[in-house]
Amino acid sequence: MSSRAWIGRWRAGILAELRQMLAVCRTTALGLLFPPRCAWCDRELDHPAGPLLCDGCQEALGPRQWPSCRRCGAEAAPGLPLPDGCPLCLHTPFQFETVVTLGGYRGELRRAILAMKRPFGEPLAAALGQLLLSRRGNELNAWKLDSIVPIPMHWRRRLVRKTNGPDRLASELGCGLGLPVLARVLRRCRNTLPQKNLLPRERFRNVRGAFRLARRGGWTGRRVALVDDVMTTGATANEAARLLKQAGADAVIVVVLARAEGEDRR
């Protein structure tokens, strides 16, 4: 290596270290001026890293371990493996491989998810995404994913709600896993009836043909994570997974904050 090349690399290394030091100083200064606060209870956080949720809220939002059916994400008895499905999904022909979820749609987690859907709920959605990543990150990494696709909201509904939780969740997961978030490739082309008012079999008919892919090519062999806030029957995720599989995706998994069952279905 010539002396000029060596000096060039030395200068580049020094500049990189200086930039890193400046970034740390800036983050520290901002933390002193504006200490991070819990996105759910607004309490000042003791820990600078990790989810923007205090320890009390993390505990209230559900247990760290949540035994569930590997196929549909429904709650299961601890230690009971259900690789082929549970009574809720055993005879349902899903197009996705598995469901990864933070917990059940009830209690404090349910209240937090409903709050994140309101205007200005994106910081809470980001914090819940961080919590999901911290608890289920190893499980997600095991699937060797290529990309993340949020379940889209129809533009009329988004105009009314003024926020889209799945987009923010997908952004946090993509950042944490180092994966691209493809937020515009799956589009909702039909404003369907609210799923919560329909029977399970009606939900599958309701979303049939409700999505389209903006890009048909480039999916062959891909392993995709579909991201949504809540899953009930799996009809919405199943329709999106069907399109991705038809386009050539090798595997599709569903990632949600909560799995609804029984009276808690929404």
C-alpha positions as CSV (number, residue, x, y, z in Angstrom):
1,M,0.0,0.0,0.0
2,S,1.3,3.4,-1.0
3,S,1.9,6.1,1.7
4,R,-0.8,8.3,0.1
5,A,-3.4,5.4,0.3
6,W,-2.4,4.7,3.9
7,I,-2.8,8.4,4.8
8,G,-6.2,8.5,3.1
9,R,-7.5,5.5,5.1
10,W,-6.1,6.9,8.3
11,R,-7.9,10.2,7.7
12,A,-11.1,8.3,6.8
13,G,-10.9,6.3,10.0
14,I,-10.3,9.5,12.1
15,L,-13.3,11.2,10.5
16,A,-15.5,8.2,11.1
17,E,-14.5,8.1,14.8
18,L,-15.2,11.8,15.1
19,R,-18.6,11.5,13.6
20,Q,-19.4,8.6,16.0
21,M,-18.2,10.7,19.0
22,L,-20.3,13.7,17.8
23,A,-23.4,11.4,17.4
24,V,-22.9,10.1,21.0
25,C,-22.5,13.6,22.4
26,R,-25.6,14.8,20.6
27,T,-27.6,11.9,21.8
28,T,-26.4,12.4,25.4
29,A,-27.1,16.1,25.3
30,L,-30.6,15.6,24.0
31,G,-31.1,13.0,26.7
32,L,-30.1,15.5,29.4
33,L,-32.3,18.3,28.0
34,F,-35.2,16.0,27.1
35,P,-35.0,12.8,29.2
36,P,-36.8,9.9,27.4
37,R,-40.3,9.1,28.8
38,C,-42.5,6.1,28.7
39,A,-44.7,6.2,25.6
40,W,-47.6,4.7,27.6
41,C,-47.6,6.2,31.1
42,D,-45.3,9.2,30.4
43,R,-43.0,8.4,33.3
44,E,-39.3,9.3,32.9
45,L,-37.3,6.3,31.9
46,D,-34.4,4.9,34.0
47,H,-32.9,3.0,31.0
48,P,-31.7,5.0,28.0
49,A,-31.8,1.9,25.7
50,G,-34.4,-0.6,24.8
51,P,-38.2,0.0,24.2
52,L,-39.5,3.4,25.2
53,L,-41.6,1.8,27.9
54,C,-40.9,1.8,31.6
55,D,-40.4,-1.6,33.4
56,G,-43.9,-1.4,35.0
57,C,-45.6,-0.9,31.6
58,Q,-43.6,-3.6,30.0
59,E,-44.8,-6.0,32.7
60,A,-48.4,-4.8,32.5
61,L,-48.5,-5.2,28.7
62,G,-48.0,-9.0,29.1
63,P,-45.6,-11.7,30.1
64,R,-42.3,-12.0,28.3
65,Q,-43.1,-15.6,27.3
66,W,-46.5,-16.3,25.7
67,P,-47.1,-19.9,24.7
68,S,-49.1,-20.0,21.5
69,C,-50.1,-22.2,18.5
70,R,-47.3,-22.1,16.0
71,R,-49.7,-21.9,13.1
72,C,-52.2,-19.2,14.1
73,G,-50.8,-17.6,17.2
74,A,-53.7,-18.5,19.5
75,E,-52.8,-18.9,23.2
76,A,-51.8,-22.5,24.2
77,A,-51.1,-24.3,27.4
78,P,-47.4,-23.8,28.5
79,G,-45.1,-26.5,27.1
80,L,-47.8,-27.8,24.7
81,P,-46.3,-27.9,21.1
82,L,-48.9,-27.3,18.4
83,P,-47.0,-27.5,15.1
84,D,-49.9,-28.6,12.9
85,G,-52.6,-26.3,14.4
86,C,-55.0,-25.9,17.3
87,P,-58.8,-26.3,17.5
88,L,-59.2,-22.8,16.2
89,C,-57.2,-23.2,13.0
90,L,-56.7,-27.0,12.4
91,H,-59.0,-27.1,9.4
92,T,-58.3,-23.6,8.0
93,P,-56.1,-23.6,4.9
94,F,-53.8,-20.7,5.7
95,Q,-51.4,-19.4,3.1
96,F,-48.9,-18.2,5.8
97,E,-46.4,-20.4,7.7
98,T,-46.8,-19.1,11.3
99,V,-47.9,-16.2,13.5
100,V,-45.5,-14.3,15.8
101,T,-47.3,-12.3,18.4
102,L,-46.6,-10.3,21.6
103,G,-49.6,-11.6,23.5
104,G,-53.4,-11.8,23.7
105,Y,-55.7,-9.0,22.8
106,R,-56.9,-8.2,26.2
107,G,-56.1,-6.1,29.3
108,E,-53.4,-3.4,29.1
109,L,-52.1,-4.6,25.7
110,R,-55.6,-4.2,24.2
111,R,-55.9,-0.7,25.6
112,A,-52.5,0.3,24.3
113,I,-53.3,-1.0,20.8
114,L,-56.5,1.0,20.7
115,A,-54.7,4.1,21.9
116,M,-52.0,3.8,19.2
117,K,-54.8,3.8,16.5
118,R,-55.8,7.3,17.5
119,P,-54.3,10.5,16.1
120,F,-50.7,11.1,17.4
121,G,-50.5,7.4,18.4
122,E,-47.3,6.7,16.4
123,P,-44.9,7.1,19.3
124,L,-46.8,4.4,21.2
125,A,-46.9,2.2,18.1
126,A,-43.1,2.6,17.8
127,A,-42.7,1.6,21.4
128,L,-44.9,-1.4,21.1
129,G,-42.9,-2.4,18.0
130,Q,-39.7,-2.1,20.0
131,L,-41.1,-4.3,22.7
132,L,-42.2,-6.9,20.2
133,L,-38.7,-6.9,18.7
134,S,-37.0,-7.2,22.1
135,R,-39.2,-10.2,23.0
136,R,-39.6,-12.0,19.7
137,G,-36.5,-10.9,17.8
138,N,-34.7,-14.2,18.0
139,E,-37.8,-16.0,16.7
140,L,-38.1,-13.6,13.7
141,N,-34.4,-13.9,12.9
142,A,-34.7,-17.7,12.8
143,W,-36.9,-17.3,9.7
144,K,-34.1,-15.6,7.7
145,L,-36.5,-13.0,6.4
146,D,-35.7,-10.8,3.3
147,S,-38.3,-8.1,3.7
148,I,-41.2,-6.7,5.7
149,V,-44.6,-5.7,4.3
150,P,-47.2,-3.9,6.4
151,I,-50.8,-4.7,5.9
152,P,-52.2,-1.6,4.1
153,M,-55.1,0.5,5.2
154,H,-57.6,1.9,2.6
155,W,-56.9,5.6,1.9
156,R,-60.3,6.6,3.1
157,R,-59.9,5.0,6.4
158,R,-56.4,6.4,6.8
159,L,-57.7,9.8,6.0
160,V,-60.2,9.5,8.9
161,R,-57.8,7.9,11.4
162,K,-54.8,10.1,10.4
163,T,-52.4,7.4,11.4
164,N,-51.5,3.8,10.4
165,G,-50.1,1.6,13.2
166,P,-48.9,-1.3,11.0
167,D,-46.7,1.1,9.0
168,R,-45.0,2.3,12.2
169,L,-44.7,-1.2,13.6
170,A,-43.1,-2.4,10.3
171,S,-40.7,0.5,10.4
172,E,-39.5,-0.4,13.9
173,L,-39.1,-4.1,13.0
174,G,-37.2,-3.2,9.8
175,C,-34.8,-1.0,11.6
176,G,-34.2,-3.5,14.4
177,L,-33.8,-6.5,12.1
178,G,-31.9,-4.6,9.4
179,L,-34.5,-5.5,6.7
180,P,-36.1,-3.3,4.0
181,V,-39.7,-2.3,4.7
182,L,-41.8,-2.4,1.5
183,A,-44.7,-0.2,2.5
184,R,-46.2,0.5,-0.9
185,V,-46.0,-2.8,-2.8
186,L,-49.2,-4.2,-1.2
187,R,-52.2,-2.0,-1.7
188,R,-55.8,-2.2,-0.5
189,C,-57.8,-1.6,-3.6
190,R,-61.2,-2.0,-2.0
191,N,-62.6,-0.5,1.2
192,T,-64.0,-3.6,2.9
193,L,-66.6,-3.8,5.6
194,P,-65.2,-3.8,9.2
195,Q,-64.2,-7.3,10.0
196,K,-65.3,-7.0,13.6
197,N,-69.0,-7.1,12.5
198,L,-68.7,-10.3,10.5
199,L,-68.7,-14.0,11.2
200,P,-65.5,-15.9,10.7
201,R,-66.4,-17.4,7.3
202,E,-67.8,-14.0,6.2
203,R,-64.4,-12.4,7.0
204,F,-62.6,-14.5,4.4
205,R,-65.2,-13.6,1.7
206,N,-65.1,-9.9,2.7
207,V,-61.3,-9.5,2.0
208,R,-61.2,-11.7,-1.1
209,G,-59.7,-9.5,-3.9
210,A,-59.2,-6.6,-1.5
211,F,-55.5,-6.3,-2.1
212,R,-53.2,-6.1,-5.1
213,L,-49.5,-6.1,-5.6
214,A,-48.0,-2.9,-7.1
215,R,-45.0,-5.0,-8.2
216,R,-45.6,-8.5,-9.4
217,G,-41.9,-9.4,-10.1
218,G,-39.0,-9.9,-7.7
219,W,-40.8,-12.1,-5.1
220,T,-39.4,-15.5,-6.2
221,G,-37.7,-17.2,-3.3
222,R,-38.4,-14.3,-0.9
223,R,-39.2,-14.8,2.8
224,V,-41.6,-12.1,3.9
225,A,-43.0,-10.9,7.2
226,L,-46.6,-9.4,7.0
227,V,-47.1,-6.9,9.8
228,D,-50.4,-5.9,11.4
229,D,-51.6,-4.8,14.8
230,V,-54.2,-7.5,15.7
231,M,-55.1,-10.8,14.1
232,T,-58.4,-12.5,14.8
233,T,-59.4,-15.2,12.2
234,G,-56.4,-14.5,10.0
235,A,-58.6,-13.7,7.0
236,T,-56.8,-10.4,6.1
237,A,-53.3,-11.8,6.5
238,N,-54.3,-14.9,4.6
239,E,-55.4,-12.9,1.6
240,A,-52.3,-10.8,1.6
241,A,-50.1,-14.0,2.0
242,R,-52.0,-15.6,-0.9
243,L,-51.0,-12.8,-3.3
244,L,-47.3,-13.0,-2.2
245,K,-47.2,-16.8,-2.6
246,Q,-48.8,-16.5,-6.1
247,A,-46.1,-14.0,-7.0
248,G,-43.4,-16.5,-6.0
249,A,-42.7,-15.9,-2.3
250,D,-41.1,-18.9,-0.6
251,A,-42.4,-18.2,2.9
252,V,-44.8,-15.7,4.5
253,I,-45.0,-15.2,8.3
254,V,-47.4,-12.9,10.1
255,V,-46.2,-10.6,12.8
256,V,-48.8,-8.9,15.1
257,L,-48.9,-7.2,18.4
258,A,-51.9,-9.3,19.6
259,R,-54.0,-12.3,18.8
260,A,-57.7,-11.9,19.5
261,E,-59.9,-14.7,20.6
262,G,-63.5,-15.2,21.8
263,E,-65.2,-12.1,23.1
264,D,-62.1,-10.0,22.6
265,R,-62.2,-10.3,18.8
266,R,-62.1,-7.0,16.9
